[in-house]
Amino acid sequence: MFLHLGQDTVIKTDDIIGIFDIDNTTVSKATRDYLAHASRNNQVVNVSMELPKSFIICKNNENGEERVYISQLSPITLVKRFSEGI
């Protein structure tokens, strides 16, 4: 199954590690450090042309590559799409 993150980006649901609210989680220094590290390693994919509301951490089950997707969609919308199979 796949999940549409916005714009033209679709990911496999099996690859999703977590869906996070960007406002609530970036309060933590650990989260900010993680996102900065991912950005330095070219692991961040920004699929948002607007104010970002969520980030999705994925790990490709075939090659083990990790990606962080930044989306303008709220985590609630993404989880709803995930559970409904949209």
C-alpha positions as CSV (number, residue, x, y, z in Angstrom):
1,M,0.0,0.0,0.0
2,F,1.1,3.6,-0.6
3,L,0.6,6.9,1.2
4,H,0.4,10.3,-0.7
5,L,2.4,12.9,1.2
6,G,1.6,15.9,-1.0
7,Q,2.7,17.4,-4.3
8,D,3.8,14.3,-6.4
9,T,5.3,12.2,-3.6
10,V,4.0,8.8,-2.7
11,I,5.8,6.3,-0.3
12,K,5.3,2.7,0.6
13,T,3.4,2.3,3.9
14,D,5.7,-0.6,4.8
15,D,8.7,1.8,4.9
16,I,7.1,4.2,7.4
17,I,8.8,4.3,10.8
18,G,6.8,7.3,12.1
19,I,4.6,10.3,11.3
20,F,5.4,13.4,13.5
21,D,3.9,16.8,14.1
22,I,6.7,19.3,13.3
23,D,5.5,22.0,15.7
24,N,5.3,19.7,18.8
25,T,8.4,17.5,18.2
26,T,10.9,20.2,17.2
27,V,10.7,21.6,20.7
28,S,13.0,18.8,21.7
29,K,16.7,19.4,21.1
30,A,17.1,15.7,20.2
31,T,14.6,16.0,17.4
32,R,16.2,19.2,16.1
33,D,19.6,17.5,16.2
34,Y,18.2,14.4,14.3
35,L,16.6,16.6,11.6
36,A,19.8,18.6,11.2
37,H,21.9,15.4,10.9
38,A,19.5,14.0,8.3
39,S,19.7,17.3,6.4
40,R,23.5,17.3,6.4
41,N,23.4,13.7,5.1
42,N,21.0,14.6,2.2
43,Q,18.3,12.4,3.7
44,V,15.6,15.1,3.8
45,V,13.0,15.4,1.1
46,N,10.9,18.5,1.2
47,V,7.5,17.8,-0.5
48,S,6.0,21.0,0.8
49,M,5.8,24.3,-1.0
50,E,3.9,25.7,2.0
51,L,4.5,25.9,5.8
52,P,5.5,22.3,6.9
53,K,3.2,20.6,9.4
54,S,4.7,17.1,9.6
55,F,7.7,15.0,9.0
56,I,7.7,11.3,8.1
57,I,10.6,9.0,8.8
58,C,11.0,6.1,6.4
59,K,13.5,3.3,6.0
60,N,13.6,1.5,2.7
61,N,13.2,-2.2,3.6
62,E,15.1,-3.3,0.5
63,N,18.3,-1.2,0.9
64,G,18.1,0.1,4.4
65,E,18.3,3.7,3.3
66,E,16.6,6.2,5.6
67,R,14.6,9.3,4.4
68,V,12.8,12.1,6.2
69,Y,9.9,13.6,4.3
70,I,8.7,17.1,5.2
71,S,5.0,17.6,4.3
72,Q,2.5,20.4,4.4
73,L,-0.2,17.9,5.4
74,S,-1.0,17.6,9.1
75,P,-0.1,14.3,10.9
76,I,-3.8,13.7,11.5
77,T,-4.5,13.9,7.8
78,L,-1.7,11.5,7.0
79,V,-2.6,9.0,9.7
80,K,-6.2,9.1,8.4
81,R,-5.1,8.5,4.8
82,F,-2.8,5.7,6.1
83,S,-5.6,4.0,8.0
84,E,-8.1,4.4,5.2
85,G,-5.7,3.2,2.5
86,I,-5.9,6.5,0.5
